[in-house]
Amino acid sequence: MTKTTSFFLAAVVAASMMSTAAFADAKSGQKAYLKTLKAKFNMNGTKFAAEHTVDEWTELFANDAAGFIKEYSEKFPAAKPILTDPNNKEKLQDIGDFAKEYGSDSGNVPSCG
């Protein structure tokens, strides 16, 4: 009985850590978006995330965010230096996690303005 209980508790702890880590990327992406791109895109995080569905965001952020960089560099030329900066590669992936978490068809609404 104790081995079963210990295993169950370990599984619960492991599962909660995984879901927290996934949420942390979206949270980091939300912060990164607000700090670096909100002013360039002239839209809050809620409006930004709702621009595409989860599947569309997934496709845009595939291949090191190539589709996202192309689309949003054309829409917002002032943001191109930020989007194409190799030092922002990880930040863009976090922004992608944010966008996918709160895409227009996700049913989730970010708490950012």
Backbone torsions as a table, in degrees:
resi	resn	phi	psi	omega
1	MET	NA	-40.8	-179.2
2	THR	-68.6	-36.8	178.5
3	LYS	-64.7	-41.3	179.3
4	THR	-64.6	-44.2	179.1
5	THR	-63.9	-44.0	179.3
6	SER	-62.1	-42.6	178.8
7	PHE	-62.9	-44.8	179.6
8	PHE	-61.1	-45.6	179.9
9	LEU	-64.2	-39.9	177.7
10	ALA	-63.3	-40.1	179.2
11	ALA	-65.3	-40.7	179.2
12	VAL	-64.5	-44.3	179.3
13	VAL	-63.2	-44.3	179.8
14	ALA	-62.6	-42.8	-179.8
15	ALA	-65.3	-39.8	-180.0
16	SER	-68.2	-33.0	177.7
17	MET	-68.2	-38.9	-179.9
18	MET	-66.0	-43.8	-178.8
19	SER	-68.4	-34.2	176.9
20	THR	-65.9	-40.6	179.3
21	ALA	-64.4	-40.5	179.2
22	ALA	-65.7	-40.6	178.8
23	PHE	-68.2	-33.3	-178.8
24	ALA	-62.3	-37.3	178.4
25	ASP	-64.5	-41.6	178.1
26	ALA	-65.8	-38.8	179.2
27	LYS	-66.6	-42.9	176.3
28	SER	-62.8	-39.7	178.5
29	GLY	-64.9	-37.5	177.1
30	GLN	-62.5	-46.1	178.8
31	LYS	-63.5	-42.7	179.8
32	ALA	-63.5	-43.0	178.4
33	TYR	-60.0	-49.5	-177.3
34	LEU	-61.9	-37.1	-176.8
35	LYS	-77.8	-40.5	-170.9
36	THR	-106.3	-31.6	-171.4
37	LEU	-115.3	-19.5	-176.2
38	LYS	-54.5	-48.7	-178.5
39	ALA	-66.6	-36.7	-179.4
40	LYS	-71.0	-37.5	-178.1
41	PHE	-87.5	-13.7	180.0
42	ASN	55.2	41.9	175.3
43	MET	-151.5	148.1	179.6
44	ASN	-75.2	172.6	-176.7
45	GLY	-62.7	-35.5	179.8
46	THR	-63.9	-47.4	-180.0
47	LYS	-66.0	-41.3	178.7
48	PHE	-58.9	-52.3	-176.4
49	ALA	-63.1	-30.8	-178.0
50	ALA	-81.2	0.2	179.9
51	GLU	-68.3	-24.0	-178.4
52	HIS	-140.6	162.8	174.0
53	THR	-79.3	169.7	179.1
54	VAL	-58.8	-44.5	179.6
55	ASP	-64.3	-39.3	178.2
56	GLU	-65.3	-42.3	176.9
57	TRP	-62.0	-41.3	179.6
58	THR	-58.8	-44.0	179.0
59	GLU	-67.1	-42.0	-179.6
60	LEU	-64.3	-33.9	-177.3
61	PHE	-93.7	4.1	174.3
62	ALA	-70.9	160.7	177.8
63	ASN	53.5	54.5	179.0
64	ASP	57.0	39.4	175.1
65	ALA	65.0	28.5	-176.9
66	ALA	-58.6	-45.5	-179.7
67	GLY	-65.5	-40.6	178.3
68	PHE	-63.1	-47.3	-179.9
69	ILE	-60.0	-44.6	-179.2
70	LYS	-63.6	-52.2	-176.1
71	GLU	-62.7	-48.0	-174.3
72	TYR	-80.7	-19.8	172.2
73	SER	-70.8	-34.8	177.9
74	GLU	-73.7	-41.1	-179.4
75	LYS	-71.4	-35.4	-175.8
76	PHE	-133.2	80.0	-176.6
77	PRO	-56.1	-29.2	179.6
78	ALA	-66.9	-20.5	-179.4
79	ALA	-89.4	-8.6	-175.6
80	LYS	-55.2	-44.0	179.1
81	PRO	-60.0	-36.2	178.5
82	ILE	-71.0	-43.9	-176.4
83	LEU	-67.8	-32.5	-176.2
84	THR	-95.2	-4.3	179.6
85	ASP	-68.5	119.3	-179.4
86	PRO	-60.0	-24.6	178.6
87	ASN	-70.4	-14.3	-179.7
88	ASN	-97.7	9.8	-176.1
89	LYS	-57.3	-48.2	-179.8
90	GLU	-67.8	-38.8	179.4
91	LYS	-62.2	-39.8	178.5
92	LEU	-64.9	-36.8	177.3
93	GLN	-65.9	-37.8	175.8
94	ASP	-65.5	-40.2	177.0
95	ILE	-63.5	-36.9	175.7
96	GLY	-62.8	-41.4	177.1
97	ASP	-61.9	-40.8	177.0
98	PHE	-61.6	-49.0	-177.9
99	ALA	-62.1	-41.0	179.6
100	LYS	-69.5	-37.2	179.7
101	GLU	-64.2	-35.0	-174.7
102	TYR	-118.0	24.9	178.1
103	GLY	-55.5	162.9	-172.9
104	SER	-58.1	-28.6	-178.9
105	ASP	-103.9	10.6	-176.1
106	SER	-78.0	-25.6	-175.2
107	GLY	82.6	-1.7	178.2
108	ASN	-99.9	146.5	178.5
109	VAL	-125.9	121.0	179.6
110	PRO	-70.2	155.3	179.5
111	SER	-98.4	50.2	179.1
112	CYS	-131.1	154.0	-179.5
113	GLY	-123.3	NA	NA
